[in-house]
Amino acid sequence: MGKGWQDCVLMKEHQLRVVTEKSELDVKRGKLTVFIGGDVWRGLDELEQSRLNRQLEAMTLYSNILGDRIAAFA
């Protein structure tokens, strides 16, 4: 993100929502990353593992897009 709290003070409300959305998404993405490869994940069938991997890829793409939007706020 690269934004300090000083920069956030100058942001518009909708921009702050994007920063919050990316932060929340990145927390969920981190949790899914930890889950993938764990004991429960290894017990899932291949199709479910594939869906979770695709979900992580989509979340990563979404996070990158939000990051690009945030960078453009400057």
C-alpha distances in whole Angstrom, upper triangle without the diagonal:
4,6,9,11,13,11,11,15,15,13,16,17,16,12,12,13,11,8,11,12,9,9,13,13,11,13,16,15,16,19,20,19,21,24,25,27,28,32,32,30,33,35,34,36,34,33,31,29,29,28,25,24,24,22,19,19,18,16,14,15,14,10,10,11,9,6,9,10,7,7,11,11,11
4,7,10,11,9,10,14,14,13,17,18,18,14,13,16,13,10,13,15,12,12,16,16,14,16,19,18,18,22,23,22,24,27,27,30,31,35,35,33,35,38,37,39,37,37,35,33,32,31,28,27,27,25,22,22,22,19,17,18,17,14,13,14,12,9,11,12,9,8,11,11,10
4,7,8,6,7,10,11,10,13,15,15,12,11,13,12,9,12,14,12,12,15,16,15,17,20,20,20,23,25,24,26,29,29,32,33,36,36,35,37,40,39,41,39,39,36,35,34,33,30,29,29,27,24,24,24,21,19,20,18,15,15,16,13,11,12,12,8,9,12,10,9
4,5,5,7,9,11,11,15,16,17,14,12,15,15,11,13,16,15,13,17,18,17,18,22,22,21,24,26,26,27,30,31,34,34,37,37,36,39,41,40,43,42,41,38,37,37,35,32,32,32,29,27,27,27,24,22,23,22,18,18,19,16,14,16,16,12,12,15,13,12
4,5,5,6,9,10,13,14,16,13,11,14,14,11,12,16,15,14,17,19,18,19,22,23,23,25,27,27,28,31,33,35,35,38,38,37,40,42,41,44,43,42,39,38,38,36,34,33,33,30,28,29,28,25,24,25,23,20,20,21,18,16,18,17,14,15,17,14,13
4,5,5,7,9,13,15,17,14,12,16,16,14,15,19,18,17,20,22,21,22,26,26,26,28,31,31,32,34,36,38,39,42,42,41,44,46,45,47,46,45,43,41,41,39,37,36,36,33,31,32,31,28,27,27,25,22,22,23,20,18,19,18,15,15,17,14,12
4,5,5,7,11,13,14,11,10,14,14,11,14,17,16,16,19,21,20,21,24,25,25,28,30,29,31,34,35,37,38,41,41,40,43,45,44,45,44,43,41,40,39,37,35,34,34,31,29,29,28,25,24,24,22,20,20,20,17,15,16,15,11,11,13,10,9
4,5,5,8,10,11,9,7,11,11,9,11,14,14,13,16,18,18,19,22,23,23,26,28,28,29,32,33,36,36,40,39,38,41,43,41,44,43,41,39,38,37,35,33,33,32,29,28,28,27,24,23,23,21,18,19,19,15,14,16,14,10,12,13,10,10
4,6,8,10,12,11,9,13,14,12,13,17,17,17,19,21,21,22,25,26,27,29,31,31,33,35,36,39,40,43,42,41,44,46,45,47,46,45,42,41,41,39,36,36,36,33,31,32,30,27,27,27,24,22,23,22,19,18,19,17,14,15,16,13,12
4,7,9,12,10,9,13,14,13,15,18,18,18,21,23,23,24,27,28,28,31,32,33,35,37,38,41,42,45,44,43,46,48,46,48,47,46,43,42,42,39,37,37,36,33,32,32,30,28,27,27,24,22,22,21,18,17,18,16,13,14,14,10,10
4,7,8,6,6,10,10,10,12,14,15,16,18,20,20,22,24,25,26,28,30,30,32,34,35,38,39,42,41,40,43,45,43,45,44,42,40,39,38,36,34,34,33,30,29,29,27,24,24,24,21,19,19,18,15,15,15,13,10,12,12,8,9
4,6,5,6,9,10,11,13,14,16,17,19,20,21,23,25,26,27,29,31,32,34,35,36,40,40,43,42,40,44,45,43,45,44,42,40,39,39,36,34,34,33,30,29,29,27,25,25,24,21,20,20,19,15,16,16,13,11,14,13,9,11
4,5,5,6,9,10,11,12,14,15,17,18,20,21,23,24,26,27,29,30,32,33,35,38,39,41,40,38,42,43,41,43,42,40,38,38,37,34,33,33,32,29,28,28,26,23,24,24,20,19,20,19,15,17,17,14,13,16,15,12,14
4,5,5,7,9,10,10,13,14,15,16,18,20,21,22,24,26,27,28,31,32,33,36,37,40,38,36,40,41,39,40,40,38,35,35,34,31,30,30,29,26,25,25,23,21,21,20,17,16,18,16,12,14,15,11,11,14,13,11,14
4,5,5,6,9,10,11,13,14,15,17,19,20,21,23,25,26,27,29,30,31,35,36,39,37,36,39,41,39,40,39,37,35,34,33,31,29,29,28,25,24,24,22,19,20,19,16,15,15,14,10,11,12,9,7,11,10,7,11
4,5,5,6,8,10,11,12,14,15,17,19,20,21,23,24,26,27,29,30,34,34,37,36,34,38,39,38,39,39,37,34,34,33,31,29,29,28,25,24,24,22,19,20,20,17,15,16,15,11,12,14,11,9,12,13,10,13
4,5,5,6,9,10,10,12,14,15,17,18,20,21,22,24,26,27,28,32,32,35,33,32,36,37,35,37,36,34,32,31,31,28,26,27,25,22,22,22,20,17,18,18,15,14,16,14,11,12,14,12,10,14,15,12,15
4,5,5,6,9,10,10,12,14,15,16,18,20,21,22,24,26,26,30,31,34,32,31,34,36,33,35,34,32,30,29,29,26,24,24,23,20,19,19,17,15,15,15,11,10,12,10,7,9,11,8,7,11,12,10,13
4,5,5,6,9,10,11,13,15,15,17,19,20,21,23,25,26,29,30,33,32,30,33,35,33,35,34,33,30,29,29,27,25,25,24,21,19,20,18,15,15,15,13,10,12,12,8,8,11,9,7,10,12,10,13
4,5,5,6,8,10,11,13,14,15,17,19,20,22,23,24,28,28,31,30,28,32,33,32,34,33,32,29,28,28,26,23,24,23,20,19,20,18,15,16,17,13,11,14,14,10,11,14,13,11,14,16,14,16
4,5,5,6,9,10,11,12,14,16,16,18,20,21,22,26,26,29,28,26,30,31,29,31,30,29,26,25,25,23,20,21,20,17,16,17,15,12,13,14,10,9,12,11,8,10,13,12,11,14,16,15,18
4,5,5,6,9,10,10,12,14,15,16,18,20,21,24,25,28,27,25,28,30,28,30,29,28,25,24,24,22,19,19,19,16,14,15,13,10,10,11,8,6,9,9,6,7,11,10,9,12,14,14,16
4,5,5,6,9,10,11,13,14,15,17,19,20,23,24,27,26,24,28,30,28,30,30,29,26,25,25,23,20,20,20,17,15,17,16,12,12,14,12,9,12,13,10,10,14,13,11,14,17,16,18
4,5,5,6,9,10,11,13,14,16,17,19,22,22,25,23,22,26,27,26,28,28,27,24,23,23,21,18,19,19,16,14,16,15,11,12,15,12,10,13,14,11,13,16,16,14,17,20,19,21
4,5,5,6,9,10,10,12,14,15,16,20,20,23,22,20,24,25,24,25,25,24,21,20,20,18,15,16,15,12,11,12,11,7,9,11,9,7,11,12,10,11,14,14,14,17,19,19,21
4,5,5,6,9,10,10,12,14,15,18,19,22,21,20,23,25,24,26,25,24,21,20,20,18,15,15,16,13,11,12,12,8,8,11,10,7,10,12,10,11,14,15,14,16,19,19,21
4,5,5,6,9,10,11,12,14,17,17,20,20,19,22,24,23,25,25,24,21,20,21,19,16,16,17,14,12,15,14,11,11,14,13,11,14,16,14,14,18,18,17,19,22,22,24
4,5,5,6,9,10,10,12,16,16,19,17,16,19,21,20,22,22,21,18,17,18,16,12,14,14,11,10,13,12,9,10,14,12,11,14,16,15,16,19,19,19,21,24,24,26
4,5,5,6,9,10,11,14,15,18,17,15,18,20,19,21,20,20,17,15,16,14,11,11,12,9,7,9,10,7,7,11,10,9,12,14,14,14,17,18,18,20,23,23,25
4,5,5,6,9,10,13,13,17,16,15,18,20,19,22,21,21,18,16,17,17,13,13,15,12,9,12,13,10,10,14,14,11,14,17,16,16,19,21,20,21,24,25,26
4,5,5,6,9,12,11,14,13,12,16,18,17,20,20,20,17,15,17,16,12,13,15,12,10,14,15,12,13,16,16,14,17,20,19,19,22,23,23,25,27,28,29
4,5,5,6,10,10,13,12,10,13,15,14,17,16,16,13,11,13,12,8,9,11,9,7,11,12,10,11,14,14,14,16,19,18,19,22,23,23,25,28,28,30
4,5,5,8,9,13,13,11,13,16,15,17,17,17,15,12,13,13,10,9,12,10,7,10,13,11,10,14,15,14,16,19,19,19,22,23,23,24,27,28,30
4,6,7,7,11,11,10,12,15,15,18,18,19,16,13,15,16,12,12,15,14,11,14,16,14,14,18,19,17,19,22,22,22,25,26,26,27,30,31,32
4,6,5,8,8,7,10,12,11,15,15,16,13,11,13,13,10,11,14,12,11,14,16,14,15,19,19,18,21,23,23,24,27,28,28,29,32,33,35
4,6,9,8,6,8,11,10,13,12,13,11,8,10,11,8,8,11,11,9,12,15,14,14,17,19,18,20,23,23,23,26,28,28,29,32,33,35
4,7,8,6,6,10,10,13,12,14,13,9,12,13,11,10,14,14,13,15,18,17,17,20,22,21,23,26,26,26,29,31,31,32,35,36,38
4,6,5,6,9,10,13,14,16,14,11,14,15,12,13,17,16,15,18,20,19,19,23,24,23,25,28,28,28,31,33,32,34,37,38,39
4,5,5,7,9,12,14,16,14,12,16,17,14,15,19,19,18,21,23,22,23,26,27,26,28,31,31,32,34,36,36,37,40,41,43
4,5,5,7,10,13,14,11,10,14,15,12,14,17,17,16,20,21,20,22,25,25,25,28,30,30,31,34,35,35,37,39,40,42
4,5,5,9,10,11,9,7,11,11,9,11,14,14,13,16,18,18,19,22,23,23,25,27,28,29,31,33,33,35,37,38,40
4,6,8,9,12,10,8,12,13,12,12,16,16,16,18,21,21,22,24,26,26,28,30,31,31,34,36,36,37,40,41,43
4,7,9,12,10,9,13,14,13,15,18,18,18,21,23,23,24,27,28,28,30,32,33,34,36,38,38,40,42,43,45
4,7,8,6,6,10,11,10,12,15,15,16,18,20,20,22,24,25,26,28,30,31,32,34,35,36,38,40,41,44
4,6,6,6,9,10,11,12,14,15,17,19,20,21,23,25,26,27,29,31,32,33,35,36,37,39,41,42,45
4,5,5,6,9,10,10,12,14,15,16,18,20,21,23,24,25,27,29,30,31,33,35,36,37,39,41,43
4,5,5,6,9,10,10,12,14,15,16,18,20,21,22,24,26,27,28,30,32,33,34,36,38,39,42
4,5,5,6,9,10,10,12,14,15,16,18,20,21,22,24,26,27,28,30,31,33,34,36,37,40
4,5,5,6,9,10,11,12,14,15,17,18,20,21,23,24,26,27,29,30,31,33,35,36,39
4,5,5,6,9,10,11,12,14,15,17,18,20,21,23,24,26,27,29,30,32,33,35,37
4,5,5,6,9,10,10,12,14,15,16,18,20,21,22,24,26,27,28,30,32,33,36
4,5,5,6,9,10,10,12,14,15,16,18,20,21,22,24,26,27,28,30,32,34
4,5,5,6,9,10,11,12,14,15,17,19,20,21,23,25,26,27,29,31,33
4,5,5,6,9,10,11,12,14,15,17,18,20,21,23,24,26,27,29,31
4,5,5,6,9,10,10,12,14,15,16,18,20,21,22,24,26,27,30
4,5,5,6,9,10,10,12,14,15,16,18,20,21,22,24,26,28
4,5,5,6,9,10,11,12,14,15,17,19,20,21,23,25,27
4,5,5,6,9,10,11,12,14,15,17,18,20,21,23,26
4,5,5,6,9,10,10,12,14,15,16,18,20,21,24
4,5,5,6,9,10,10,12,14,15,16,18,20,22
4,5,5,6,9,10,11,12,14,15,17,19,21
4,5,5,6,9,10,11,12,14,15,17,20
4,5,5,6,9,10,10,12,14,16,18
4,5,5,6,9,10,10,12,14,16
4,5,5,6,9,10,11,13,15
4,5,5,6,9,10,11,14
4,5,5,6,9,10,12
4,5,5,6,9,11
4,5,5,7,10
4,5,5,8
4,5,6
4,5
4
